[in-house]
Structures are given as C-alpha cells and as structure tokens.
C-alpha cells in the first residue's frame, strides 16, 4: 500500500472509491441519449430528402418525355407541311381523303 503524508493526514490509494456516482451515470446516459437522438434525426431527415429527390427525378423524366413527344410531333408535322401545333385525329385523316 502506498501512503501519502500531508499535514499529519494519512490516507491510502486503496481507500479511495473508484465507483461511479449517480450523477455521473445520469450524465453519461443523457449524453448517450442525445447522440442516439441526433442519429435518428439524421436518418429521418435523409428519408424525407430521399422522397423529395425521387419525386423531382420522376417529374424531370416526365417533363423530358413530354418535350420529346412535342419535338416528335413538331418534326412529323414539318415533314407533312402542317402547322407545328397541329394534332391529327382519325376523323381529320378520313375527312381529307
């Protein structure tokens, strides 16, 4: 055993408590809980962002498809010497024949 002498007080290292107190445990649990809550918040925020990104991607693909349809209609009408915004129906095709 080691002894320390300081102004006639003797105490040993073996007599010191090395256990955690209730306050230390409560602080450790609260720090851990804050960390877990932060991770859960990040996960939910990423899920929301993922849904928004999927919706934007779908909207972009639909817009590109619509533009491709318009370009195709414009080009086919130009080849037939029709106005670019003309949409042919079956009735128009049979009436003109």
PyMOL commands that set and color helices and strands:
alter all, ss='L'
color gray80, all
select helices_A, chain A and resi 13-15+22-79+90-96
alter helices_A, ss='H'
color red, helices_A
select strands_A, chain A and resi 3-6+9-12
alter strands_A, ss='S'
color yellow, strands_A
deselect
rebuild
show_as cartoon
